[in-house]
């Protein structure tokens, strides 16, 4: 934290981030062009906090901010920036500043920046790097996006199984080119296949003459270089890993992934899931351009437009029934809304369970049975409540009975379809987080309007 | 990974978890009561994988499974179990088995089990522990749930600033009671206040005669013992921490939190957020009892019931307009649905931005301006599309014009209220993830029906 003189106002400020006072002071220094003072204010801040400051500046402020600090720019700030801010900053920085920044980073962090450059600038930057580094990054860029190969760093500590503890410690102390931070040492055979690992804390606890092969853990969770980053995150989470070796198709160790990269991935993937489930998708930050955000939103709303049009068409088929019994017009929305909401509860649970792998193929029928049972209870309760309210309101117990019965059926359908649809969509190889929700509410709308208006037409008119 | 003889069928199985073949073999061994073979099958599995197996067994299978493995039960399995399964297992295990399990765990993991016990069983267990341990756990239990105090482990490595590298390494090698795994060494003053930290990988790289105070990083991100676990997770994520010291009210170091605990918290909190946003809440796993799940679902649906009743009431006020122009009955749902969906997109983005602290008080107007601008574009586009479709469908350009105009206003309202409501709710000290959604859709329903039916009544009837 650094400064503890003033008691912070809220719990937040104790733990992380810049306070609004610091932010205000930075803004003032920027506005009054006192750049020396600005650099002084920033000197005490962690790179993540400087990135946080830049998030809260306007586009113009950010550009003069960059101009002011460019001589003392810490490359670690780049990797902490929000994606939309990073794109802007990379546009502003020139090739020389970028090349300098890249050389100060671990290979995985440098790659993160290179990935984000526009094609033309990326080529220029790669050409300005030393040949050795250029080859490395070009190799990196051949791995698919969001694969383990893009996440890993090439800097690793590998030792042969026949060394002892002391030799290993001496090797670490005497080798200049090691990762900035590492938590495990990998034991490799002569073909460079990993055969074990030693957590660093076990190495320093072991007697000096212990042989590496005796103290290493043979249970290593190797990551194939082409594995998807979501799988990598689930694996780290499942086995509570702090680092894991990455191997190529031949099983040779080519790098390692550390838990900090994975925490990023978890946040990213879950953010993505939340957005997909809420039909928001990418480019929705306040820091993205209006036109881009509107474009994404409209794409999702187009699905909604189709849904509502289908529902409207279904209702229009019952036009004359509604004209004869106008109470139908305000009760029909209850059935559709309740079915949609109950169904979305089920879809959310099932989609999450599929994403976290707590629900698998073999559990399909068990899950459907459970959800249908729950829906039966939920349906009985909600339809009783709503039928009673509708009856008391309209003094028409015929229509309230039909509302209750159609509601039970719609909620039961929501329970069945809400479980079945996501599982089915995943089986087809598509992402249920995107399509299950709109598909389900279309069915609950169609089913809800049809059964309520249909039963009313049959029995009341 | 262990066995690599058979090529795995899917990418999933390469990275983690048990394959369905392994699961089937375990089931067969269990059904045929070949418990020795069962234990043999389990020997090769990581504790997290055994927990995974138990998740997929039925209640009865799980009980005979526990009976079969109880003699060789690995306590680490307990901390990997899903909450609802853990509760069941703790019910089945007797006090002696529990006490044995507790003694084999790190203090934070042991606490996790003790927390989950029913009051009576917890007291019995605490009494069966050695007095020293009992005192420690009783102290632990005085920290609020979901606080840093409950997450931390007491086992830490602390050294004085005047030691050198060699002394520190000798201390680590010669001290028996150290944490199983650690990644940083904390430097403390005589009052036991942390003054610096050394990542273990820096310690082993440093020359033997370097003094601790020269190689330590003074930037330590201490965590107050009462801090909320969500704040802890955000702080770890922000500064990419692997471990952090926990201090009590006097600033004394009392424990440490490691990144694996935090990964759990991140998953837990985000799971909670997703559930709150989707109005599902706790007890929604397939592995929870039907009655419990139904109870939770109904609680949320009660809010929905109120919403739909309000909307129904609004519509009923326009009963005679609908009777005179029945097309209103099927067009009115379009306006309400589009407003609700567009508004939920906004609410989701704002709630997430508040939760991840990318949106702060000072940004309120900037966020509202952005969202209203986006909504203007979205509203213009959607209302043009829908007005054209409605006009072409009904050959009534008056009603389609009114649909278009009311849709623009409703989507604009959704953009404003969708940004303002969550920020306002958070300012009142409540959680916007729970209440912002239903509140917003109630307003878009009421506003949507009123403006569309109202304008139609004024101009068309």
Interface residues (C-beta under 8 A of the other chain):
Chain A: X1 X2 X11 X12 X14 X15 X16 X17 X20 X23 X46 X48 X49 X52 X55 X56 X82 X169 X172 X173 X178 X179 X180 X181 X182 X183 X199 X200 X201 X202 X203 X204 X205 X206 X207 X208 X219 X220 X221 X222 X223 X224 X227 X228 X231 X232 X234 X235 X236 X237 X238 X239 X240 X242 X259 X260 X262 X263 X264 X266 X267 X270 X271 X273 X274 X275 X277 X278 X279 X280 X284 X285 X286 X287 X290 X291 X293 X294 X297 X298 X300 X301 X304 X305 X307 X308 X309 X311 X312 X313 X315 X316 X319 X320 X322 X323 X326 X327 X329 X330 X331 X333 X334 X336 X337 X338 X341 X342 X344 X345 X348 X349 X352 X353 X356 X357 X358 X359 X360 X361 X362 X363 X366 X367 X370 X371 X373 X374 X377 X378 X381 X382 X385 X386 X389
Chain B: X1 X2 X11 X12 X14 X15 X16 X17 X20 X23 X46 X48 X49 X52 X55 X56 X82 X169 X172 X173 X178 X179 X180 X181 X182 X183 X199 X200 X201 X202 X203 X204 X205 X206 X207 X208 X219 X220 X221 X222 X223 X224 X227 X228 X231 X232 X234 X235 X236 X237 X238 X239 X240 X242 X259 X260 X262 X263 X264 X266 X267 X270 X271 X273 X274 X275 X277 X278 X279 X280 X284 X285 X286 X287 X290 X291 X293 X294 X297 X298 X300 X301 X304 X305 X307 X308 X309 X311 X312 X313 X315 X316 X319 X320 X322 X323 X326 X327 X329 X330 X331 X333 X334 X336 X337 X338 X341 X342 X344 X345 X348 X349 X352 X353 X356 X357 X358 X359 X360 X361 X362 X363 X366 X367 X370 X371 X373 X374 X377 X378 X381 X382 X385 X386 X389
